[in-house]
Amino acid sequence: MMDRLALLSEAKSLIEAERGRWQALSRGVWEHPELAYEERYACQRQVEELRALGFAPETPTAGVETAFRADVGSGHPAFAIASEYDALEGLGHGCGHNLICTAALAAFQAAVKLRDKHGLKGRLTLLGTPAEESGGGKVVMIEHGCLDGVDAAMMVHPSWRTTPDTGSTAVRRFDVAFSGKAAHAAGSPELGLNALDATLMVFTAINAWRQQLPEFTRVHGVILEGGVRPNIIPDRSRSRFYLRSAQEDWADKMEARFQDIVRGAELMTGCTAEVKSYHRPYMSRKPNSAMNSAYVEAMKTLGANPVLPPRPGRGSSDFGNFSHAVPGIHPYFAVTDHEIPGHSLEMAAASATGFAFDNALRAAAAMAVIAVRYLGDDDFRAQVDEAFRK
């Protein structure tokens, strides 16, 4: 049994010793927001920091140009820390990923130093995982073997409050394009096939369908294209939908029902539909209870005042795919002292504050200790593995 309080104190001191480095990294990435798979500055900046600290990161890696990887040690147990750093179009770091990558590097360096100091066996891995915002970077990286030989994984994420990981929904995204026949809406409407009507029927059917969907599901969509002028019957319409579910079997059911709804709109309007997947699907996130408890305990000790949300999370993340492959958690740390929406200009502004940065370093210390405990505490590792098997 490892002394958790002593480890946490050591991790905090190691991270604070490099406070200036981490502050510059967070600010630099925040000032250079980059979209999915375009994160060249953020990737290179982290790689340079790792090299300056004596590590030998690999980039590109796992089939992605803007991904990186650093390993220390070998064999098992093996614990991976994930870094995210992509931004949002029009919002910059409105999801605070500048803080995620900062916490990841800070935790990795501290965990390596603790591993070496305490003579622990096993491997620590830092994975730079781009394109979380709909791009599915982790999904691609898993397909290229990034988790081969990894026994557990973790990352931390900003929020308006500090909480454990309460899970997330699977998401499947679809673009639906209807093709009809243009005609003059007043002079010869009988010659047209209205593609916009088909799209509206899909929305109407989904609005009715919501009454029979369980609480842990969500469906939402937008119209991307709906016609040119009111006096021309639209011969093309295009929309995009997200189907979410906390349970994988319901995600399958929802996808089948959605396809039926689209076919129904085809029959009712005479239009034809083309349904294409938009980005890679994400699996639901399955938080590890033992790691969650360790995170809450550590953040309490560090003064971050974690709370348990009244309901599970309803967003989606490609870390969900990680959590199905190995034990993992994706808990949260506060960037403000009051509620603000995620994916917003308010979140982007908050992600550059000292309050947010201080909590990111607290979360980094908690993550470092969980990684070290997984390597060196047989009882803790057994609890984590058993929770994953259940």
C-alpha positions, 0 to 999 in steps of 0.5 A: 500500500503506497502512502497516497498523501505523501505521493500527492504532496510530492506530485504537487511539488514537482509540478509547481517546480515547473509552473512557469513552463506549464503556464507558457504552454497553456497560454501558447496553445490557447493563443494558437487555436487549431482545428481537428487534424490541423494542430501542428503548432500544439503538437510541435510545442508539446514535442519540444517541451518533452524533448527539453525535459529529456524525453524522446517523443515520437511524431507522427504516430499511430497513423495521425500526423499531429499525434505524438507519443512518449514512453518511459519504462517497459513491460507491465503494468502500463499506464497511459495519460492522454493529451488533447489540444484541438480547438473549435471553429469560431470559438477557439479553445471553447472546450479548454483543450489548452488546459488538457494538454498542459495537465497531461504533460505536467502529470506525465513528467511528475509521474515519471519522476515519482516512478524513478524515485520509488523504483517502480517497474512498468511503463508510463506513456503519454499519448498526444491525441488530436481531433477529439472534436468530432474528428475521432483522433483516438478512434484512429489511433486505437486502430493503429495500435496506440493502446497495444500493451497499455493496461489503463488510461486517463485524462482530465477535462475542464468544466465549470465544476470539479467532478468525477467521470459520470460517463458520456454517450455514444454518438453516431453522426449522419448527413442526409441529402434528399434529391427531388425535382425543381419546378415553379412553385406557382406555375407548375407545382405538380411537376416538382418533388420537394426535397425540403419537404422530405427533410422537414418530415424527417424532423417531424418524425424525430420530434414524435420519436423523442416521446418514446426514447429513454432519458439516456438518449439524445437526438438533434439535427440542423438543416444545412441546405434547404432551397434557393428561392421560395418560388422554386420547389427545392430539388435538393436539401441537406441536413446533419443529425447526431444520435446519442446513447449511453448504452451501445445496444440503444445506439444500434436501435436508434440508428436502425429507426433513423434509417427507417424514418429517412426511408419513410420520408422518401416514400411520402415525397417521392424524393431519394435520400443519400445517408452518409456517416459524418465523422467516426462514431464514438462509443459511450464512456464507461468510467472506472469506479476505482479510479474515479474514487481515487480522483475525488479523494485526491482533488478533495485533498488538494482543495478543489471541492469536487461534487457529484453531478445530479445526472450523468453526462450527455456529451460525447468523447472519443475517450469513450473508445479508450474506456471500452478497450482499457480501464479509464476515466475522463474526470473534470476540473473547474475553470470558474466558480459559477456555471457557464456553458461548454463550447462557448466564448465564455469557456474559451475566456475562462480557459485562459484564467489563473483560476482555471490554470491552478485547477488544471495543475491540481488535476495533473497532480491527481492524475500523476498519483493515480498513474503511479499508484497503478504501477506500484500499488498492487491492491489499487491496480487489482481494484481498477482491473476488477471494476473494468471486468465488471 
